[in-house]
Amino acid sequence: KMVLNMLILNLPVEKIGTEMHELLTMANRTTEDVFSLLDNLLKWTKSQIGNLNVVYQDIDAVEVMDSVIDVFNMIAGLKKTIREEKPEKLPVCADIDMLKTVIRNLLSNAIKFSNENSEVLVKMEEQGDMVVVSVKDNGCGIDEEGQKKLLHTDTHFSTFGTNNEEGSGLGLLLCQDFVVKNGGKLWFTSKQGEGSTFYFSIPLKK
């Protein structure tokens, strides 16, 4: 996956042609989607059967967020801007792998459901004894009927992205599970045609 990313980044359109560049970009996106689905499925299965332990570590949530965003900014053909509003540091005691999985899924969804050349806004702030992270897109949003089905394990719900990418609905359930395991909660606001904002909280380090 990383090799394909670097290949596309290092080959200008004028040297390989528009058609080949589009094919490589499409292959890259497909590989990314398949990898993400399999990774989520494996983690969800392990979590549900009790084989996934939470490993608490003292970490800086801002540093973790930056590292995930850096990877997304390397993806070739990404025509969305990720903007951050954050303090210098936010110490938490959490499972770093679970935290990265949550951030990756929320960012991936925001990008998938955003319009081309739009902005995804990531905010991090202290609210009482919690760190609250929000990921806001200006994309297609979710209708009221869909909002009622979201984040429920007994309701399989997914929608299509702005380029007709099909979601599995599993990523958000995994995010909710991991956030709860780390002492927080996951919620969202959305309006069809205007976009969505997903929030999650985790405790500040005491």
LOZALUM-973589 format. One record per residue (C-alpha): residue number from 1; x, y, z. Coordinates in nm, 3 decimals. Each point is the difference from the previous one (the first is absolute). Example, Ala and Ser with C-alpha at 12.3 -4.5 7.8 and 13.67 -1.06 7.14 Angstrom:
<sites>
<site><n>1</n><X>1.230</X><Y>-0.450</Y><Z>0.780</Z></site>
<site><n>2</n><X>0.137</X><Y>0.344</Y><Z>-0.066</Z></site>
</sites>
This chain:
<sites>
<site><n>1</n><X>0.000</X><Y>0.000</Y><Z>0.000</Z></site>
<site><n>2</n><X>0.274</X><Y>0.247</Y><Z>0.095</Z></site>
<site><n>3</n><X>0.202</X><Y>-0.096</Y><Z>-0.310</Z></site>
<site><n>4</n><X>-0.301</X><Y>0.077</Y><Z>-0.220</Z></site>
<site><n>5</n><X>-0.049</X><Y>0.334</Y><Z>0.176</Z></site>
<site><n>6</n><X>0.362</X><Y>0.097</Y><Z>-0.060</Z></site>
<site><n>7</n><X>-0.016</X><Y>-0.119</Y><Z>-0.362</Z></site>
<site><n>8</n><X>-0.291</X><Y>0.231</Y><Z>-0.075</Z></site>
<site><n>9</n><X>0.153</X><Y>0.290</Y><Z>0.190</Z></site>
<site><n>10</n><X>0.328</X><Y>-0.028</Y><Z>-0.194</Z></site>
<site><n>11</n><X>-0.146</X><Y>-0.039</Y><Z>-0.349</Z></site>
<site><n>12</n><X>-0.125</X><Y>0.330</Y><Z>-0.149</Z></site>
<site><n>13</n><X>-0.316</X><Y>-0.019</Y><Z>-0.211</Z></site>
<site><n>14</n><X>0.181</X><Y>0.135</Y><Z>-0.306</Z></site>
<site><n>15</n><X>0.246</X><Y>-0.294</Y><Z>0.008</Z></site>
<site><n>16</n><X>-0.242</X><Y>-0.290</Y><Z>0.035</Z></site>
<site><n>17</n><X>-0.311</X><Y>0.148</Y><Z>-0.156</Z></site>
<site><n>18</n><X>-0.333</X><Y>0.097</Y><Z>0.153</Z></site>
<site><n>19</n><X>-0.163</X><Y>-0.340</Y><Z>-0.054</Z></site>
<site><n>20</n><X>0.282</X><Y>-0.195</Y><Z>0.167</Z></site>
<site><n>21</n><X>0.015</X><Y>0.247</Y><Z>0.289</Z></site>
<site><n>22</n><X>-0.375</X><Y>-0.040</Y><Z>0.057</Z></site>
<site><n>23</n><X>0.033</X><Y>-0.380</Y><Z>-0.007</Z></site>
<site><n>24</n><X>0.283</X><Y>0.007</Y><Z>0.255</Z></site>
<site><n>25</n><X>-0.196</X><Y>0.239</Y><Z>0.221</Z></site>
<site><n>26</n><X>-0.308</X><Y>-0.224</Y><Z>-0.018</Z></site>
<site><n>27</n><X>0.210</X><Y>-0.307</Y><Z>0.083</Z></site>
<site><n>28</n><X>0.148</X><Y>0.184</Y><Z>0.295</Z></site>
<site><n>29</n><X>-0.344</X><Y>0.094</Y><Z>0.135</Z></site>
<site><n>30</n><X>-0.129</X><Y>-0.355</Y><Z>-0.046</Z></site>
<site><n>31</n><X>0.302</X><Y>-0.144</Y><Z>0.183</Z></site>
<site><n>32</n><X>-0.049</X><Y>0.249</Y><Z>0.281</Z></site>
<site><n>33</n><X>-0.371</X><Y>-0.085</Y><Z>0.033</Z></site>
<site><n>34</n><X>0.060</X><Y>-0.377</Y><Z>0.005</Z></site>
<site><n>35</n><X>0.282</X><Y>0.030</Y><Z>0.253</Z></site>
<site><n>36</n><X>-0.214</X><Y>0.220</Y><Z>0.224</Z></site>
<site><n>37</n><X>-0.299</X><Y>-0.236</Y><Z>-0.017</Z></site>
<site><n>38</n><X>0.210</X><Y>-0.308</Y><Z>0.084</Z></site>
<site><n>39</n><X>0.178</X><Y>0.184</Y><Z>0.282</Z></site>
<site><n>40</n><X>-0.332</X><Y>0.115</Y><Z>0.149</Z></site>
<site><n>41</n><X>-0.152</X><Y>-0.347</Y><Z>-0.037</Z></site>
<site><n>42</n><X>0.292</X><Y>-0.166</Y><Z>0.176</Z></site>
<site><n>43</n><X>-0.002</X><Y>0.251</Y><Z>0.287</Z></site>
<site><n>44</n><X>-0.380</X><Y>-0.014</Y><Z>0.037</Z></site>
<site><n>45</n><X>0.005</X><Y>-0.380</Y><Z>0.016</Z></site>
<site><n>46</n><X>0.279</X><Y>-0.004</Y><Z>0.258</Z></site>
<site><n>47</n><X>-0.180</X><Y>0.262</Y><Z>0.207</Z></site>
<site><n>48</n><X>-0.332</X><Y>-0.186</Y><Z>-0.005</Z></site>
<site><n>49</n><X>0.150</X><Y>-0.333</Y><Z>0.105</Z></site>
<site><n>50</n><X>0.207</X><Y>0.161</Y><Z>0.273</Z></site>
<site><n>51</n><X>0.342</X><Y>-0.052</Y><Z>-0.159</Z></site>
<site><n>52</n><X>0.084</X><Y>0.370</Y><Z>-0.028</Z></site>
<site><n>53</n><X>0.141</X><Y>0.152</Y><Z>0.315</Z></site>
<site><n>54</n><X>0.023</X><Y>0.371</Y><Z>0.075</Z></site>
<site><n>55</n><X>0.361</X><Y>0.102</Y><Z>0.062</Z></site>
<site><n>56</n><X>-0.002</X><Y>0.336</Y><Z>0.177</Z></site>
<site><n>57</n><X>0.298</X><Y>0.228</Y><Z>-0.061</Z></site>
<site><n>58</n><X>0.084</X><Y>0.360</Y><Z>0.086</Z></site>
<site><n>59</n><X>-0.007</X><Y>0.170</Y><Z>-0.341</Z></site>
<site><n>60</n><X>-0.055</X><Y>0.342</Y><Z>-0.158</Z></site>
<site><n>61</n><X>-0.329</X><Y>-0.008</Y><Z>-0.193</Z></site>
<site><n>62</n><X>0.113</X><Y>0.293</Y><Z>-0.218</Z></site>
<site><n>63</n><X>0.313</X><Y>-0.188</Y><Z>-0.106</Z></site>
<site><n>64</n><X>-0.203</X><Y>-0.311</Y><Z>-0.084</Z></site>
<site><n>65</n><X>-0.246</X><Y>0.203</Y><Z>-0.206</Z></site>
<site><n>66</n><X>0.283</X><Y>0.173</Y><Z>-0.190</Z></site>
<site><n>67</n><X>0.162</X><Y>-0.333</Y><Z>-0.089</Z></site>
<site><n>68</n><X>-0.326</X><Y>-0.135</Y><Z>-0.148</Z></site>
<site><n>69</n><X>-0.069</X><Y>0.320</Y><Z>-0.195</Z></site>
<site><n>70</n><X>0.354</X><Y>-0.005</Y><Z>-0.142</Z></site>
<site><n>71</n><X>-0.074</X><Y>-0.341</Y><Z>-0.156</Z></site>
<site><n>72</n><X>-0.327</X><Y>0.123</Y><Z>-0.152</Z></site>
<site><n>73</n><X>0.174</X><Y>0.304</Y><Z>-0.146</Z></site>
<site><n>74</n><X>0.239</X><Y>-0.236</Y><Z>-0.184</Z></site>
<site><n>75</n><X>-0.281</X><Y>-0.173</Y><Z>-0.190</Z></site>
<site><n>76</n><X>0.029</X><Y>0.080</Y><Z>-0.369</Z></site>
<site><n>77</n><X>-0.294</X><Y>0.172</Y><Z>-0.163</Z></site>
<site><n>78</n><X>-0.147</X><Y>0.121</Y><Z>0.330</Z></site>
<site><n>79</n><X>-0.189</X><Y>0.315</Y><Z>-0.100</Z></site>
<site><n>80</n><X>-0.114</X><Y>0.090</Y><Z>0.349</Z></site>
<site><n>81</n><X>0.174</X><Y>0.221</Y><Z>0.252</Z></site>
<site><n>82</n><X>0.031</X><Y>-0.121</Y><Z>0.359</Z></site>
<site><n>83</n><X>0.015</X><Y>0.296</Y><Z>0.237</Z></site>
<site><n>84</n><X>0.072</X><Y>-0.030</Y><Z>0.371</Z></site>
<site><n>85</n><X>-0.099</X><Y>0.213</Y><Z>0.297</Z></site>
<site><n>86</n><X>0.181</X><Y>-0.129</Y><Z>0.306</Z></site>
<site><n>87</n><X>0.197</X><Y>0.096</Y><Z>0.311</Z></site>
<site><n>88</n><X>0.370</X><Y>-0.073</Y><Z>0.024</Z></site>
<site><n>89</n><X>-0.048</X><Y>-0.314</Y><Z>0.210</Z></site>
<site><n>90</n><X>-0.278</X><Y>-0.220</Y><Z>0.142</Z></site>
<site><n>91</n><X>0.124</X><Y>-0.273</Y><Z>0.235</Z></site>
<site><n>92</n><X>-0.221</X><Y>-0.307</Y><Z>0.023</Z></site>
<site><n>93</n><X>0.029</X><Y>-0.356</Y><Z>0.127</Z></site>
<site><n>94</n><X>-0.138</X><Y>-0.218</Y><Z>-0.280</Z></site>
<site><n>95</n><X>0.070</X><Y>-0.288</Y><Z>-0.236</Z></site>
<site><n>96</n><X>0.199</X><Y>0.163</Y><Z>-0.281</Z></site>
<site><n>97</n><X>-0.093</X><Y>-0.261</Y><Z>-0.263</Z></site>
<site><n>98</n><X>-0.372</X><Y>0.033</Y><Z>0.078</Z></site>
<site><n>99</n><X>0.027</X><Y>0.380</Y><Z>-0.006</Z></site>
<site><n>100</n><X>0.172</X><Y>-0.008</Y><Z>-0.340</Z></site>
<site><n>101</n><X>-0.266</X><Y>-0.237</Y><Z>-0.134</Z></site>
<site><n>102</n><X>-0.278</X><Y>0.237</Y><Z>0.108</Z></site>
<site><n>103</n><X>0.170</X><Y>0.304</Y><Z>-0.154</Z></site>
<site><n>104</n><X>0.078</X><Y>-0.187</Y><Z>-0.324</Z></site>
<site><n>105</n><X>-0.359</X><Y>-0.115</Y><Z>-0.043</Z></site>
<site><n>106</n><X>-0.152</X><Y>0.342</Y><Z>0.071</Z></site>
<site><n>107</n><X>0.243</X><Y>0.175</Y><Z>-0.234</Z></site>
<site><n>108</n><X>-0.053</X><Y>-0.261</Y><Z>-0.272</Z></site>
<site><n>109</n><X>-0.377</X><Y>0.046</Y><Z>0.023</Z></site>
<site><n>110</n><X>0.027</X><Y>0.380</Y><Z>-0.003</Z></site>
<site><n>111</n><X>0.214</X><Y>-0.013</Y><Z>-0.314</Z></site>
<site><n>112</n><X>-0.223</X><Y>-0.260</Y><Z>-0.166</Z></site>
<site><n>113</n><X>-0.317</X><Y>0.204</Y><Z>0.059</Z></site>
<site><n>114</n><X>0.153</X><Y>0.339</Y><Z>-0.086</Z></site>
<site><n>115</n><X>-0.020</X><Y>0.180</Y><Z>-0.330</Z></site>
<site><n>116</n><X>0.315</X><Y>0.051</Y><Z>-0.205</Z></site>
<site><n>117</n><X>0.220</X><Y>0.296</Y><Z>0.101</Z></site>
<site><n>118</n><X>-0.185</X><Y>0.038</Y><Z>0.331</Z></site>
<site><n>119</n><X>0.134</X><Y>0.018</Y><Z>0.355</Z></site>
<site><n>120</n><X>-0.009</X><Y>-0.250</Y><Z>0.284</Z></site>
<site><n>121</n><X>0.035</X><Y>0.173</Y><Z>0.336</Z></site>
<site><n>122</n><X>0.148</X><Y>-0.187</Y><Z>0.296</Z></site>
<site><n>123</n><X>-0.033</X><Y>0.166</Y><Z>0.340</Z></site>
<site><n>124</n><X>0.145</X><Y>-0.111</Y><Z>0.333</Z></site>
<site><n>125</n><X>-0.080</X><Y>0.171</Y><Z>0.330</Z></site>
<site><n>126</n><X>-0.035</X><Y>-0.048</Y><Z>0.372</Z></site>
<site><n>127</n><X>-0.351</X><Y>-0.015</Y><Z>0.139</Z></site>
<site><n>128</n><X>0.010</X><Y>-0.049</Y><Z>0.374</Z></site>
<site><n>129</n><X>0.191</X><Y>-0.319</Y><Z>0.071</Z></site>
<site><n>130</n><X>-0.034</X><Y>-0.128</Y><Z>-0.358</Z></site>
<site><n>131</n><X>0.171</X><Y>0.050</Y><Z>-0.334</Z></site>
<site><n>132</n><X>-0.259</X><Y>0.050</Y><Z>-0.274</Z></site>
<site><n>133</n><X>0.097</X><Y>-0.061</Y><Z>-0.362</Z></site>
<site><n>134</n><X>-0.227</X><Y>0.096</Y><Z>-0.289</Z></site>
<site><n>135</n><X>0.033</X><Y>-0.077</Y><Z>-0.372</Z></site>
<site><n>136</n><X>-0.219</X><Y>0.220</Y><Z>-0.220</Z></site>
<site><n>137</n><X>-0.063</X><Y>-0.032</Y><Z>-0.372</Z></site>
<site><n>138</n><X>-0.204</X><Y>0.210</Y><Z>-0.241</Z></site>
<site><n>139</n><X>-0.128</X><Y>-0.290</Y><Z>-0.204</Z></site>
<site><n>140</n><X>-0.324</X><Y>-0.182</Y><Z>-0.071</Z></site>
<site><n>141</n><X>-0.110</X><Y>-0.049</Y><Z>0.360</Z></site>
<site><n>142</n><X>-0.243</X><Y>-0.264</Y><Z>0.130</Z></site>
<site><n>143</n><X>-0.378</X><Y>0.020</Y><Z>-0.018</Z></site>
<site><n>144</n><X>-0.214</X><Y>-0.027</Y><Z>0.315</Z></site>
<site><n>145</n><X>-0.099</X><Y>-0.362</Y><Z>-0.066</Z></site>
<site><n>146</n><X>0.364</X><Y>-0.099</Y><Z>-0.042</Z></site>
<site><n>147</n><X>0.101</X><Y>0.181</Y><Z>0.319</Z></site>
<site><n>148</n><X>-0.241</X><Y>-0.215</Y><Z>0.200</Z></site>
<site><n>149</n><X>0.170</X><Y>-0.318</Y><Z>-0.125</Z></site>
<site><n>150</n><X>0.360</X><Y>0.113</Y><Z>0.045</Z></site>
<site><n>151</n><X>0.211</X><Y>-0.137</Y><Z>0.289</Z></site>
<site><n>152</n><X>-0.239</X><Y>-0.287</Y><Z>0.075</Z></site>
<site><n>153</n><X>0.140</X><Y>-0.353</Y><Z>-0.016</Z></site>
<site><n>154</n><X>-0.341</X><Y>-0.146</Y><Z>-0.089</Z></site>
<site><n>155</n><X>-0.043</X><Y>0.231</Y><Z>-0.301</Z></site>
<site><n>156</n><X>0.231</X><Y>-0.040</Y><Z>-0.298</Z></site>
<site><n>157</n><X>0.026</X><Y>0.344</Y><Z>-0.154</Z></site>
<site><n>158</n><X>0.240</X><Y>0.149</Y><Z>-0.252</Z></site>
<site><n>159</n><X>-0.013</X><Y>0.268</Y><Z>-0.266</Z></site>
<site><n>160</n><X>0.191</X><Y>0.091</Y><Z>-0.315</Z></site>
<site><n>161</n><X>0.275</X><Y>0.260</Y><Z>-0.013</Z></site>
<site><n>162</n><X>0.017</X><Y>0.297</Y><Z>-0.237</Z></site>
<site><n>163</n><X>0.177</X><Y>-0.221</Y><Z>-0.258</Z></site>
<site><n>164</n><X>-0.244</X><Y>-0.289</Y><Z>0.057</Z></site>
<site><n>165</n><X>0.236</X><Y>-0.179</Y><Z>0.240</Z></site>
<site><n>166</n><X>-0.194</X><Y>-0.260</Y><Z>0.194</Z></site>
<site><n>167</n><X>0.052</X><Y>-0.022</Y><Z>0.375</Z></site>
<site><n>168</n><X>-0.042</X><Y>-0.305</Y><Z>0.223</Z></site>
<site><n>169</n><X>-0.142</X><Y>0.178</Y><Z>0.306</Z></site>
<site><n>170</n><X>0.251</X><Y>-0.195</Y><Z>0.211</Z></site>
<site><n>171</n><X>0.252</X><Y>0.280</Y><Z>0.052</Z></site>
<site><n>172</n><X>-0.226</X><Y>0.217</Y><Z>0.215</Z></site>
<site><n>173</n><X>-0.108</X><Y>-0.294</Y><Z>0.215</Z></site>
<site><n>174</n><X>0.366</X><Y>-0.080</Y><Z>0.059</Z></site>
<site><n>175</n><X>0.068</X><Y>0.365</Y><Z>0.085</Z></site>
<site><n>176</n><X>-0.284</X><Y>0.000</Y><Z>0.252</Z></site>
<site><n>177</n><X>0.123</X><Y>-0.323</Y><Z>0.156</Z></site>
<site><n>178</n><X>0.360</X><Y>0.123</Y><Z>0.030</Z></site>
<site><n>179</n><X>-0.099</X><Y>0.342</Y><Z>0.138</Z></site>
<site><n>180</n><X>-0.221</X><Y>-0.158</Y><Z>0.269</Z></site>
<site><n>181</n><X>0.281</X><Y>-0.242</Y><Z>0.092</Z></site>
<site><n>182</n><X>0.220</X><Y>0.305</Y><Z>0.059</Z></site>
<site><n>183</n><X>-0.250</X><Y>0.172</Y><Z>0.229</Z></site>
<site><n>184</n><X>-0.167</X><Y>0.235</Y><Z>-0.248</Z></site>
<site><n>185</n><X>-0.294</X><Y>0.021</Y><Z>-0.237</Z></site>
<site><n>186</n><X>-0.068</X><Y>0.057</Y><Z>-0.372</Z></site>
<site><n>187</n><X>-0.277</X><Y>0.218</Y><Z>-0.145</Z></site>
<site><n>188</n><X>-0.080</X><Y>0.201</Y><Z>-0.311</Z></site>
<site><n>189</n><X>-0.205</X><Y>0.275</Y><Z>-0.162</Z></site>
<site><n>190</n><X>-0.095</X><Y>0.000</Y><Z>-0.367</Z></site>
<site><n>191</n><X>-0.222</X><Y>0.173</Y><Z>-0.254</Z></site>
<site><n>192</n><X>-0.066</X><Y>-0.141</Y><Z>-0.343</Z></site>
<site><n>193</n><X>0.170</X><Y>0.205</Y><Z>-0.268</Z></site>
<site><n>194</n><X>0.211</X><Y>0.198</Y><Z>0.250</Z></site>
<site><n>195</n><X>0.233</X><Y>-0.253</Y><Z>0.160</Z></site>
<site><n>196</n><X>0.067</X><Y>-0.178</Y><Z>0.327</Z></site>
<site><n>197</n><X>0.204</X><Y>0.045</Y><Z>0.315</Z></site>
<site><n>198</n><X>0.110</X><Y>-0.302</Y><Z>0.203</Z></site>
<site><n>199</n><X>0.121</X><Y>0.049</Y><Z>0.355</Z></site>
<site><n>200</n><X>0.171</X><Y>-0.224</Y><Z>0.252</Z></site>
<site><n>201</n><X>0.130</X><Y>0.054</Y><Z>0.350</Z></site>
<site><n>202</n><X>0.271</X><Y>-0.163</Y><Z>0.208</Z></site>
<site><n>203</n><X>0.109</X><Y>0.088</Y><Z>0.356</Z></site>
<site><n>204</n><X>0.284</X><Y>0.241</Y><Z>0.060</Z></site>
<site><n>205</n><X>0.292</X><Y>-0.146</Y><Z>0.187</Z></site>
<site><n>206</n><X>-0.054</X><Y>0.059</Y><Z>0.373</Z></site>
</sites>
